[in-house]
Amino acid sequence: MVDFYIDGVNYFKDVALAMENAKEDIMITGWWVSPEFSLIRPYTENLKYRLDNLLFAAAERDVKVFI
């Protein structure tokens, strides 16, 4: 299945949900990765969806994280 995105709002939401549901691996590539980046917009004080917190939670579930 292929999804098409018009802007980053829906894309990053889907990425956050995929990270929450990851069972084995998360792989991130890029030339610039900001751990404080909030994947769910609009930003709220809920820090659950910051990249660093999503990856930390995944690692605690024994998901392998590669950046």
C-alpha positions as CSV (number, residue, x, y, z in Angstrom):
1,M,0.0,0.0,0.0
2,V,1.2,3.5,-0.8
3,D,0.1,6.7,0.9
4,F,0.5,10.1,-0.6
5,Y,1.0,13.1,1.6
6,I,0.4,16.8,0.8
7,D,2.2,18.1,3.8
8,G,4.2,16.9,6.8
9,V,1.3,17.0,9.3
10,N,-0.2,13.7,8.4
11,Y,3.1,12.1,7.4
12,F,4.7,12.7,10.8
13,K,1.6,11.6,12.6
14,D,1.7,8.3,10.7
15,V,5.4,8.0,11.5
16,A,4.8,8.5,15.2
17,L,2.0,5.9,15.2
18,A,4.3,3.5,13.3
19,M,7.0,4.0,15.9
20,E,4.5,3.3,18.7
21,N,3.5,0.1,17.1
22,A,7.0,-1.1,16.0
23,K,7.8,-4.6,17.1
24,E,11.3,-5.2,15.8
25,D,13.3,-2.3,14.2
26,I,13.2,1.4,13.7
27,M,15.6,2.8,11.1
28,I,16.1,6.5,10.5
29,T,18.4,8.0,7.9
30,G,19.0,11.7,7.3
31,W,21.6,14.3,7.4
32,W,19.9,16.2,10.2
33,V,17.9,14.6,13.0
34,S,16.6,16.7,15.9
35,P,15.7,14.6,19.0
36,E,13.4,17.4,20.3
37,F,11.2,17.4,17.2
38,S,7.5,16.8,17.9
39,L,6.0,14.5,15.4
40,I,2.3,15.2,16.3
41,R,1.2,18.7,15.4
42,P,-0.1,21.0,16.6
43,Y,2.5,20.8,19.4
44,T,1.1,20.3,22.9
45,E,2.8,20.0,26.3
46,N,2.5,16.3,25.9
47,L,6.1,15.2,25.3
48,K,5.1,11.6,24.4
49,Y,5.4,12.3,20.6
50,R,8.8,13.9,20.6
51,L,11.2,11.9,18.6
52,D,13.6,11.2,21.5
53,N,10.7,10.0,23.7
54,L,9.2,7.8,21.0
55,L,12.6,6.2,20.3
56,F,13.3,5.7,24.0
57,A,9.9,4.0,24.6
58,A,10.6,1.8,21.6
59,A,14.0,0.8,23.0
60,E,12.4,-0.1,26.3
61,R,10.1,-2.5,24.4
62,D,13.3,-4.1,23.0
63,V,12.8,-2.6,19.6
64,K,16.2,-2.1,17.8
65,V,16.7,1.6,16.9
66,F,19.2,2.5,14.2
67,I,19.9,6.1,13.3
